[in-house]
Amino acid sequence: MVKKIYKIFIVPYTLFLLYLMFLGMGRFQYDENVVRLKPVLSTIEFIQGTIRWEDIIKIVLGNVVMFIPFGFLGWVFPKLRDLKSLLFSFMSAIVIVEALQYFTRMGIFETDDVILNTFGVYLGFLICQFIEKNYNRLVS
């Protein structure tokens, strides 16, 4: 039952995230293409330079939490039930999305986004494994 709901939910959810990544949350087209390649340091600088905790939570935790549902993609695509395959496929896709943000100038290519988003997928994978192990009758 849960897998069927997930299969219906993940497509509009993905489209919603793409909307947020390119058009939502007050996005605008940058005058220049921007790349931030310093892993972790740019997030630390962002946290230090931000006064409001709401902004920190929205951006940093949002980059993790919003991607947890993709840890369940093995329910839709059996080849992604393996952690390595899931992470490789996801990282390939998120790098493409970040590159599109760069080339369209509708966002910034940030390595921290790739890291935080991938960590969210990893957490989702762990949650999926936990659910399948402990609540097998609900998942089918």
Phi, psi and chi 1 to 4 in degrees:
 res  aa     phi    psi   chi1   chi2   chi3   chi4
   1 MET       -  -48.0  176.4   68.6  168.9      -
   2 VAL   -64.0  -38.7  173.8      -      -      -
   3 LYS   -62.9  -38.6  -73.5 -177.6 -178.5  179.7
   4 LYS   -65.6  -42.2  -70.0  177.6 -175.9  176.6
   5 ILE   -63.7  -43.2  -66.6  169.4      -      -
   6 TYR   -59.7  -44.9  176.7   80.9      -      -
   7 LYS   -60.2  -33.1  -71.9  176.8 -177.7 -180.0
   8 ILE   -77.8  -38.1  -66.0  167.7      -      -
   9 PHE   -73.7  -35.9  160.6   82.0      -      -
  10 ILE   -69.1  -32.7 -163.8   62.4      -      -
  11 VAL   -67.9  -54.0  171.7      -      -      -
  12 PRO   -64.1  -31.7    9.0  -14.8      -      -
  13 TYR   -63.8  -42.7 -176.4   75.6      -      -
  14 THR   -62.7  -43.8  -58.3      -      -      -
  15 LEU   -62.8  -39.1  -65.2  173.3      -      -
  16 PHE   -62.5  -44.8  171.5   70.2      -      -
  17 LEU   -63.3  -41.4  -86.9 -174.8      -      -
  18 LEU   -62.2  -39.5  -72.0  170.4      -      -
  19 TYR   -59.0  -48.1  166.6   78.0      -      -
  20 LEU   -61.2  -38.5  -71.5  179.1      -      -
  21 MET   -72.4  -23.3  -65.7  172.5   82.0      -
  22 PHE  -115.1  -32.0  -73.1   95.4      -      -
  23 LEU  -126.2  -27.2  -57.2  169.7      -      -
  24 GLY   -81.5  176.1      -      -      -      -
  25 MET    56.8   41.7  -62.6  172.0   34.6      -
  26 GLY    70.9   26.0      -      -      -      -
  27 ARG   -65.9  150.2  -66.3 -120.9 -175.9 -137.6
  28 PHE  -144.5  163.5   58.0   90.6      -      -
  29 GLN   -83.0  124.5 -168.3  167.8   30.8      -
  30 TYR   -70.0  153.5  -71.7   83.2      -      -
  31 ASP   -71.8  -29.7  -66.4  -27.5      -      -
  32 GLU  -128.4  160.4  -60.7  175.7   -9.0      -
  33 ASN   -77.6  133.6  -62.9   36.0      -      -
  34 VAL  -121.9  134.0 -178.5      -      -      -
  35 VAL  -128.3  133.7  176.9      -      -      -
  36 ARG  -120.2  108.5  -68.5 -166.0 -175.8  135.5
  37 LEU  -104.9   -1.4  -63.5  175.6      -      -
  38 LYS   -82.4   98.8  -63.4 -173.1  -74.1 -176.0
  39 PRO   -61.2  139.1  -13.4   21.6      -      -
  40 VAL    69.3  -41.3 -178.2      -      -      -
  41 LEU   -62.4  -39.6  -65.1  176.8      -      -
  42 SER   -67.8  -33.1   61.6      -      -      -
  43 THR   -69.6  -41.3  -62.7      -      -      -
  44 ILE   -62.9  -43.3  -68.5  170.2      -      -
  45 GLU   -61.6  -40.3  -70.3  169.6    3.6      -
  46 PHE   -61.3  -46.2  167.2   75.9      -      -
  47 ILE   -62.4  -44.0  -69.6  170.5      -      -
  48 GLN   -66.6  -32.5  -69.8  173.3  -20.6      -
  49 GLY   -88.9   -0.4      -      -      -      -
  50 THR  -105.0  130.7  -57.0      -      -      -
  51 ILE   -84.8  -40.4  -62.8  170.9      -      -
  52 ARG   -89.5  126.9  -64.1  175.4   15.4  158.1
  53 TRP   -63.6  -29.9  -82.0   99.7      -      -
  54 GLU   -60.6  -39.4  -63.0   86.8   19.2      -
  55 ASP   -66.8  -40.8  -67.6  -22.4      -      -
  56 ILE   -63.0  -47.2  -65.5  169.7      -      -
  57 ILE   -63.4  -44.7  -68.7  169.2      -      -
  58 LYS   -62.0  -43.4 -177.1  169.9   73.7  173.0
  59 ILE   -82.1  -53.6  -59.7  -61.5      -      -
  60 VAL   -72.1  -56.3  177.1      -      -      -
  61 LEU   -67.7  -34.1  -74.2 -178.1      -      -
  62 GLY   -59.8  -38.5      -      -      -      -
  63 ASN   -65.9  -20.5  -89.9  -39.5      -      -
  64 VAL   -93.0  -57.9  174.2      -      -      -
  65 VAL   -61.9  -39.8  172.6      -      -      -
  66 MET   -65.4  -16.8  -64.6  -68.9  -75.9      -
  67 PHE  -105.0   -0.1  -72.7   85.9      -      -
  68 ILE   -56.1  -41.4  -71.8  174.5      -      -
  69 PRO   -58.0  -24.3  -27.4   36.5      -      -
  70 PHE   -73.9  -11.5  -65.4  103.0      -      -
  71 GLY   -70.3  -11.9      -      -      -      -
  72 PHE   -98.7    7.3  -66.5   76.7      -      -
  73 LEU   -60.2  -19.7  -79.4  173.3      -      -
  74 GLY   -61.2  -22.4      -      -      -      -
  75 TRP   -69.8  -26.9  -73.0   -5.9      -      -
  76 VAL   -98.0  -42.7  179.4      -      -      -
  77 PHE  -118.6  100.4  -55.4  103.9      -      -
  78 PRO   -54.4  -28.7  -26.3   34.1      -      -
  79 LYS   -66.4  -18.9  -70.8 -176.0  178.9 -178.9
  80 LEU   -93.4   12.5  -60.7 -179.7      -      -
  81 ARG   -74.1  -18.7  -67.0 -169.6   58.7   77.8
  82 ASP   -87.5  131.9  171.6   60.6      -      -
  83 LEU   -58.1  -44.0 -179.6   60.7      -      -
  84 LYS   -61.4  -45.1  -74.0 -178.1 -175.5  178.6
  85 SER   -64.1  -42.8  -61.4      -      -      -
  86 LEU   -61.3  -50.8  174.8   65.1      -      -
  87 LEU   -66.3  -39.8  -68.0 -178.3      -      -
  88 PHE   -63.4  -45.9  178.1   77.3      -      -
  89 SER   -64.7  -44.6  -62.7      -      -      -
  90 PHE   -64.7  -46.0  176.7   79.0      -      -
  91 MET   -62.4  -36.5  -72.2  178.9   74.5      -
  92 SER   -62.1  -45.3  -60.4      -      -      -
  93 ALA   -66.6  -43.1      -      -      -      -
  94 ILE   -71.1  -31.4 -159.6   64.3      -      -
  95 VAL   -66.0  -39.0  165.8      -      -      -
  96 ILE   -62.8  -44.4  -69.7  169.1      -      -
  97 VAL   -62.7  -45.3  169.8      -      -      -
  98 GLU   -61.5  -40.2  -69.2  -72.6  -32.4      -
  99 ALA   -63.7  -40.1      -      -      -      -
 100 LEU   -63.7  -38.2  -74.8  171.0      -      -
 101 GLN   -60.5  -42.2  -75.4 -176.3  -39.2      -
 102 TYR   -62.9  -52.9  170.7   81.3      -      -
 103 PHE   -68.5  -32.8  -71.7  118.2      -      -
 104 THR   -85.3  -11.1   62.5      -      -      -
 105 ARG    60.9   26.2  -64.1 -169.3  -37.4 -102.6
 106 MET   -97.9   20.1  -66.5  -57.3  -68.5      -
 107 GLY   174.9 -172.7      -      -      -      -
 108 ILE  -120.2  135.6  -60.7  170.7      -      -
 109 PHE   -77.7  110.7 -174.5  105.3      -      -
 110 GLU  -122.9  125.4  -68.8 -171.6   81.3      -
 111 THR   -64.7  -31.1   54.2      -      -      -
 112 ASP   -62.8  -35.8  -79.7    3.8      -      -
 113 ASP   -62.0  -43.9  -76.7   -6.2      -      -
 114 VAL   -60.8  -44.3  173.7      -      -      -
 115 ILE   -66.0  -48.7  -67.6  166.6      -      -
 116 LEU   -66.6  -41.3  -68.7  169.9      -      -
 117 ASN   -63.8  -41.9  -61.4  164.8      -      -
 118 THR   -66.5  -37.4  -56.8      -      -      -
 119 PHE   -61.9  -39.0 -177.9   65.2      -      -
 120 GLY   -60.8  -42.7      -      -      -      -
 121 VAL   -63.3  -41.5  171.2      -      -      -
 122 TYR   -60.9  -45.4  175.5   68.1      -      -
 123 LEU   -60.1  -42.0  -71.8  177.0      -      -
 124 GLY   -61.3  -39.9      -      -      -      -
 125 PHE   -61.7  -44.0  178.7   83.2      -      -
 126 LEU   -63.8  -41.4  -66.4  177.4      -      -
 127 ILE   -63.6  -42.5  -66.6  167.0      -      -
 128 CYS   -59.9  -45.8 -179.8      -      -      -
 129 GLN   -61.6  -42.3  -62.7  -64.3  -54.6      -
 130 PHE   -62.5  -45.4  176.8   79.7      -      -
 131 ILE   -63.1  -46.5  -70.0  170.9      -      -
 132 GLU   -62.9  -36.0  -72.9  179.7  -16.8      -
 133 LYS   -72.2  -40.5 -177.9  179.4  176.8 -175.6
 134 ASN  -101.6  -19.1  -65.6  -63.3      -      -
 135 TYR  -133.2   46.9  -57.8   99.7      -      -
 136 ASN   -55.4  -37.6 -161.5   18.4      -      -
 137 ARG   -67.8  -28.6   60.4 -179.2  169.4   74.7
 138 LEU   -79.2  -29.8  -67.9  174.6      -      -
 139 VAL   -74.1  -40.0  174.2      -      -      -
 140 SER   -60.4      -   -0.7      -      -      -
